[in-house]
Amino acid sequence: MNSTDLQPLESCPNTWLQTEFDQFTTLKRGKDLTQNQFREGPIPVAGSNGVIGHHDTANVKGPGVTVGRSGSVGRVTYYEKDFWAHNTALFVADFHGNDPRFAYYFLTFLNLGRFRSGASVPTLDRNVFRKLPIVAPPVPEQQKIAAVLGLVEGAMEQQERLLALAAELKKALLHQLFTHGLRHEPQKQTELGPVPQGWAVVRLEEVAQIERGKFTHRPRNDPRFYGGQIPFVQTGDVSACDGRIRHFTQTLNEEGLRISKVFPAGTILITIAANIGFSGILEFDSACPDSLIGLTPNARIDAEFLQHYLSTQQPEMDRLAPRGTQKNINIQFLRPWPVCLPPKDEQREISNCLNVVDSRMRIARRKHAALSALFRTLLYELMTARIRVHNNVDLPELESTRAA
């Protein structure tokens, strides 16, 4: 692959400079610093994947840019202030007068990780792409391009911060609600620890029908069963969901359906192999393999409440799962699992509290995904001059997103 796969040189404006990579930014290898050599200080130590610690001395003046050399090969990171470039990273030793922030985006665009070599331990050799032909805009246009991309990137970071805050809030709420409830009742000690006096602790089999998914054929990946119209939710779809299973990555045809089992929308699915104890509520009818168990709550328990409760139990299920060649659990493991059981109206109130936080998190994820797609598009369009930035750019929607 050459640079023209990413940047069509002939289509770039004649005001842009055609040059070689090493004349645009010169990279050098960072210097080793073992954990024992770290000294307490404010200076970030820049590894292949970003900051790996702090030190009291810098070896690169900011602003600066690093590229992952080993580990996260090709990962580009920008540093506003002085830093220590670790030997797992390459750093820009000379920007040759180019704008550092633009250089950060330009190196991201170039996807230097494609030049990695080595099978067992991939690394990035800067000498491989030193002569890579590139085309770069003049510095004033570089600065405008960097400003546009920085605005989008800042909005993405804002959504990441909102997600992190919401995740912390949910963690605290889960502990508070499943320990103290909403009625400020006195507590009693149970096998789950302290819970409100008016709550019961029951076995999972007392509040839900427990059934295992099915896929009897081996090998599982036989192509004759796949590619139809029937959703086939698997463990990865459940472990990656946010408590609501809205997506699937595989489908079955009618022949595949005959050797599987369909669970209706509203079923709580829980993973029992490899990824243990992750759960989510199905939002559509779906076939499921035997690595999933379906829970159908009865009238004693609200499905959303049970799902929120099960999300707090995943680490303990994983810890207690029998370990063989692969960790797994089964129906016998889940039947006696203790479940706290408040009155039904309190169950719904607790679910509503947690659903508000989940809704905020879903909105933030959607915004982040949209901004990420916008960033990728703009990165390509701006670096190939398909879009030009001649004047100051005003993106009020992104500004309001960052301020939210």
C-alpha positions in Angstrom: 0.0 0.0 0.0 1.3 3.5 -0.8 0.3 7.0 0.2 -2.0 7.4 -2.8 -4.4 4.9 -1.3 -5.2 7.5 1.3 -4.2 10.8 -0.3 -4.6 11.1 -4.1 -1.6 13.4 -4.9 -2.8 14.5 -8.3 -6.1 15.9 -6.9 -4.5 18.1 -4.3 -4.4 21.9 -4.9 -1.2 23.3 -6.4 -0.8 25.5 -3.3 -0.2 22.4 -1.3 3.4 21.2 -0.9 4.4 17.8 -2.3 7.2 16.4 -0.1 8.3 13.3 1.7 7.2 12.2 5.1 10.6 12.8 6.8 10.5 16.4 5.5 7.1 17.0 6.9 7.7 15.4 10.4 10.9 13.7 11.5 10.3 10.9 14.0 12.7 9.5 16.5 12.5 6.7 19.0 11.8 7.5 22.6 14.0 6.5 25.5 13.4 3.6 27.9 12.3 4.3 31.4 11.5 1.4 33.6 9.0 1.5 36.4 11.8 1.5 38.9 13.2 4.6 37.3 10.0 6.6 37.5 10.4 9.6 39.9 7.4 11.4 41.3 6.6 14.4 39.3 4.1 16.1 36.9 5.6 15.0 33.6 3.6 12.5 31.6 5.4 9.5 30.3 4.2 8.8 26.8 4.0 5.2 25.8 2.5 3.6 22.7 -1.1 4.0 23.9 -0.9 7.3 25.7 0.2 8.2 29.2 1.7 5.2 31.1 2.8 7.1 34.2 4.5 10.3 35.4 8.1 11.4 36.0 10.0 14.5 37.1 11.9 15.0 33.9 10.9 15.6 30.2 12.9 14.6 27.2 10.6 16.3 24.6 9.3 19.8 24.6 5.6 20.4 24.1 3.5 20.7 22.1 4.4 17.3 20.7 3.1 14.1 19.0 3.9 10.5 19.5 3.2 7.4 17.4 3.0 3.9 18.9 6.1 1.9 18.0 5.3 -1.3 19.8 2.2 -2.4 21.6 -0.5 -0.1 20.2 1.4 0.2 16.9 0.5 3.4 15.0 -1.6 5.0 17.7 -1.1 8.8 17.5 -1.3 11.0 20.6 -1.0 14.7 21.1 0.7 16.4 24.1 0.2 20.1 24.8 3.1 20.3 27.3 6.5 18.8 27.8 6.6 15.0 28.2 8.9 12.0 28.4 8.8 9.9 25.2 9.1 6.2 26.1 10.9 3.8 23.9 7.6 2.1 23.0 6.7 5.2 21.1 8.2 7.3 18.3 8.0 11.1 18.8 8.1 14.0 16.4 11.6 15.5 16.8 11.2 18.1 14.1 7.9 19.5 12.8 9.8 21.4 10.0 7.6 24.5 10.6 4.3 22.7 10.3 1.5 23.2 12.8 1.9 20.5 15.6 -1.8 20.0 16.0 -2.3 19.6 12.3 0.6 17.1 12.3 -1.2 15.1 14.9 -4.3 14.8 12.8 -2.3 14.2 9.6 -0.4 11.3 11.1 -3.7 9.9 12.3 -5.0 10.1 8.8 -1.9 8.4 7.3 -2.6 5.3 9.4 1.1 4.5 10.0 0.1 1.2 11.7 -0.2 -0.3 8.2 3.6 -0.3 8.1 4.0 -2.6 11.1 6.2 -5.6 10.8 6.8 -8.7 12.9 4.3 -11.4 13.7 4.7 -12.2 17.4 5.6 -8.7 18.5 4.6 -6.2 15.8 6.7 -3.0 15.7 6.8 0.2 13.7 10.1 1.0 11.9 10.2 4.7 11.0 12.7 4.1 8.3 10.1 2.1 6.3 8.0 5.3 5.5 10.6 8.0 5.7 10.4 8.5 1.9 6.6 8.2 1.8 5.3 10.9 -0.6 2.7 13.2 0.9 1.0 16.5 0.2 0.4 19.1 2.9 -1.3 22.4 2.9 0.4 25.7 3.9 0.5 26.4 7.6 -2.4 28.9 7.7 -4.7 26.3 6.1 -3.2 23.6 8.4 -4.2 25.7 11.4 -7.8 26.1 10.1 -8.1 22.3 9.4 -6.8 21.6 12.9 -9.3 24.0 14.4 -12.2 22.2 12.7 -11.1 18.7 13.7 -10.3 19.9 17.2 -13.8 21.2 17.6 -15.2 17.8 16.7 -12.7 15.9 18.8 -13.5 18.2 21.8 -17.2 17.4 21.4 -16.3 13.6 21.3 -14.3 14.0 24.5 -17.2 15.8 26.2 -19.5 12.9 25.5 -16.8 10.5 26.8 -16.7 12.5 30.1 -20.5 12.5 30.3 -20.5 8.7 29.8 -17.8 8.2 32.5 -19.8 10.4 35.0 -23.0 8.6 34.2 -21.3 5.2 34.7 -20.0 6.3 38.1 -23.5 7.6 39.0 -25.1 4.3 38.0 -22.6 2.3 40.0 -23.3 4.4 43.1 -27.1 4.2 42.5 -27.0 0.4 42.2 -25.2 0.1 45.5 -27.5 2.5 47.2 -30.8 1.2 45.8 -30.1 -2.5 46.3 -28.7 -2.0 49.8 -31.1 0.7 51.2 -34.0 0.8 48.8 -36.3 3.8 48.5 -38.3 3.7 51.7 -35.6 4.5 54.3 -36.5 1.2 56.1 -34.3 -0.3 58.8 -32.0 -3.0 57.4 -31.6 -6.7 58.1 -28.7 -9.0 57.4 -29.1 -11.6 54.6 -26.9 -13.8 52.5 -26.7 -10.8 50.2 -25.6 -8.5 52.9 -27.8 -5.7 54.4 -31.2 -5.1 52.7 -34.3 -3.3 53.8 -36.4 -5.0 56.4 -39.4 -5.4 54.2 -37.5 -7.1 51.3 -37.4 -10.8 50.8 -34.4 -12.8 49.5 -35.5 -15.6 47.1 -34.0 -18.1 44.7 -33.8 -17.1 41.1 -35.9 -20.2 40.1 -38.7 -18.8 42.4 -39.2 -15.7 40.3 -38.2 -16.7 36.8 -38.5 -19.7 34.4 -35.0 -20.7 33.5 -34.3 -22.2 30.0 -31.2 -22.9 28.1 -30.7 -21.9 24.5 -30.0 -24.5 21.9 -27.7 -25.1 18.9 -27.0 -28.8 18.6 -24.9 -29.1 15.5 -21.1 -29.2 15.7 -19.1 -27.5 14.3 -21.1 -24.4 15.2 -19.8 -22.5 12.2 -21.2 -24.7 9.5 -22.3 -22.2 6.9 -25.4 -24.1 5.8 -27.3 -22.9 8.9 -26.6 -19.1 8.6 -27.5 -16.1 6.5 -31.3 -16.2 6.7 -33.8 -13.7 8.2 -33.9 -15.1 11.8 -31.9 -13.1 14.4 -29.3 -15.2 16.2 -28.1 -13.5 19.4 -24.9 -14.8 20.8 -22.8 -14.2 23.9 -20.9 -11.3 22.3 -24.1 -9.5 21.6 -25.2 -9.8 25.2 -21.9 -8.9 26.9 -21.6 -5.8 24.7 -25.2 -4.6 25.3 -26.2 -1.9 27.8 -28.9 -4.0 29.5 -31.1 -3.9 26.4 -30.3 -6.3 23.5 -31.1 -4.2 20.4 -28.6 -5.6 17.9 -27.4 -8.9 16.6 -24.4 -9.9 14.4 -25.6 -13.2 13.0 -28.7 -14.7 11.5 -30.0 -18.2 10.9 -32.0 -19.7 8.0 -34.9 -22.1 8.4 -32.5 -25.1 8.6 -30.6 -23.3 11.4 -33.8 -22.5 13.2 -34.6 -26.2 13.5 -31.6 -26.9 15.6 -31.8 -23.7 17.8 -34.3 -22.3 20.3 -36.2 -19.0 20.0 -36.8 -16.7 22.9 -39.5 -14.0 22.7 -38.9 -10.3 23.1 -38.8 -9.4 26.8 -36.7 -12.5 27.8 -33.7 -11.8 29.9 -30.7 -13.5 28.3 -27.6 -14.3 30.5 -24.3 -15.5 29.2 -23.0 -18.8 30.6 -19.8 -19.6 28.7 -16.5 -17.7 28.4 -18.1 -14.3 29.2 -20.0 -15.3 32.4 -23.1 -13.6 33.9 -23.6 -10.7 31.4 -27.3 -10.1 30.8 -29.8 -8.0 28.8 -33.5 -7.9 27.9 -34.3 -9.0 24.4 -36.1 -6.3 22.3 -37.0 -8.7 19.5 -37.7 -12.5 19.1 -34.4 -14.3 18.6 -32.9 -17.7 18.3 -30.1 -18.4 20.8 -27.3 -20.9 21.2 -26.7 -23.1 24.3 -24.1 -20.6 25.6 -27.1 -18.4 26.6 -29.8 -19.0 29.2 -33.2 -17.3 28.9 -35.0 -16.0 32.0 -38.8 -15.4 31.9 -39.8 -13.4 35.0 -43.1 -14.4 36.7 -45.6 -12.1 38.3 -43.5 -11.6 41.5 -40.8 -9.6 39.8 -40.5 -6.8 37.4 -38.3 -7.8 34.4 -36.4 -4.5 34.3 -35.7 -4.7 38.1 -34.4 -8.2 37.7 -32.1 -7.2 34.8 -30.7 -4.3 36.9 -30.2 -6.6 39.8 -28.4 -9.2 37.7 -26.1 -6.6 36.4 -24.8 -6.2 39.9 -24.2 -10.0 40.2 -22.0 -10.5 37.1 -18.6 -10.2 38.9 -19.7 -12.7 41.6 -21.0 -15.1 39.0 -17.8 -14.9 37.1 -15.8 -15.4 40.3 -17.7 -18.5 41.3 -18.0 -20.1 37.8 -16.3 -23.6 37.6 -13.0 -23.4 35.8 -12.2 -26.1 33.3 -10.8 -25.7 29.8 -13.3 -22.8 29.7 -15.3 -21.2 32.5 -19.0 -21.9 32.3 -22.1 -22.1 34.4 -25.5 -23.8 33.8 -29.1 -23.9 34.9 -28.2 -25.7 38.1 -25.8 -23.0 39.0 -28.4 -20.3 38.4 -31.5 -21.9 40.0 -30.5 -21.2 43.7 -28.9 -17.8 42.9 -30.2 -15.4 45.6 -32.3 -12.5 44.4 -33.5 -9.5 46.5 -37.2 -9.0 46.2 -38.8 -5.6 47.3 -42.5 -5.0 47.0 -43.6 -4.8 43.3 -44.2 -1.0 43.4 -40.8 -0.3 44.8 -39.2 -2.6 42.2 -40.7 -0.4 39.4 -39.6 2.8 41.1 -36.1 1.5 41.4 -36.1 0.5 37.8 -37.4 3.9 36.7 -34.5 5.6 38.6 -31.9 3.4 36.9 -33.6 3.7 33.5 -33.2 7.5 33.6 -29.4 7.1 33.9 -29.4 4.4 31.2 -31.3 6.7 28.9 -28.7 9.5 29.4 -25.9 7.0 28.7 -27.5 5.8 25.5 -27.9 9.4 24.3 -24.3 10.1 25.0 -23.2 6.9 23.2 -25.3 7.9 20.2 -23.9 11.4 20.1 -20.3 10.0 20.5 -20.9 7.5 17.6 -22.3 10.3 15.4 -19.4 12.6 16.2 -16.9 9.8 15.6 -18.4 9.2 12.2 -18.2 13.0 11.4 -14.6 13.1 12.6 -13.6 10.2 10.3 -15.4 11.8 7.3 -13.9 15.2 7.9 -10.4 13.8 8.5 -10.5 12.2 5.1 -12.2 15.1 3.2 -9.9 17.7 4.7 -6.6 15.8 4.3 -7.4 15.1 0.6 -8.7 18.6 -0.1 -12.1 17.4 -1.0 -13.3 20.0 1.5 -11.3 23.3 1.8 -11.3 25.6 4.8 -10.8 29.1 3.5 -12.4 31.2 6.3 -13.0 30.9 10.0 -15.4 28.0 10.5 -18.5 28.3 12.7 -20.0 25.1 14.0 -22.5 26.3 16.7 -24.0 22.9 17.2 -20.7 21.4 18.2 -19.9 24.3 20.4 -23.1 23.8 22.3 -22.4 20.1 22.6 -19.0 20.8 24.2 -20.6 23.2 26.6 -23.4 20.8 27.6 
